[in-house]
Each structure stands twice: as C-alpha cells, then as structure tokens.
Amino acid sequence: MKQPHTHLSHPRIATRLKRANGHLSSVISMIEDGRPCADIAQQLQAVEKAITNAKRELIFDHIDHCLEDARNETRTEGQSEMFKDIARYL
C-alpha cells in the first residue's frame, strides 16, 4: 500500500482553500441577490487569486520535497517523472 505524502504546507494550503471556498459561496450569494457585476467580478478575482496561490504553494512544496529526496539518494526515473507531472500545472 502506498504511503500518504506528508507535507508541512498542506494544512496551510487547506486553510487557504477553505477561505477561497467561503469567498466562492459569497460570490454565489451575490449573484443570487442581484449584486452589481463589478462587485461580483472583483470577488471572483479574489477567489481565483487565492486558488492560484494555493496551487503555486502546493507545487513548490512538491518540488522542494523532490529535490530533498534527490539530494538524499541517486535520482531515479520516477523522480524525473514526478517533476514532469507537477510542472505541467505551472
């Protein structure tokens, strides 16, 4: 059975995403309440930025872990594939 990855950044990333989720719920309410489009667009921009920042932190953390693993052992083809897999999300 594959061991789960433990990263110190994951709780921080989860907190960011929960906050973004709350903002997204607010945006939905704003739409349902007929709020001005400019206000809605501004809030959507904030949600998008929060998600982008969470994704960036996750990817950088993943790369840091891969680099740490590579320092501790000979680089394997699997590690190269991990870099390629995560890099496509940048």
Residue pairs with C-beta under 8 A, 6 or more apart in sequence:
5 65
7 61
7 62
7 65
8 61
9 57
9 58
9 61
10 58
10 61
12 57
13 54
13 57
13 58
13 61
16 50
16 53
16 54
16 57
17 50
17 51
17 54
19 50
20 47
20 50
20 51
20 54
23 43
23 46
23 47
23 50
24 47
26 43
27 40
27 43
27 44
27 47
30 39
30 40
30 43
31 40
55 89
59 86
59 89
59 90
62 82
62 86
63 83
63 86
66 79
66 82
66 83
66 86
69 79
70 79
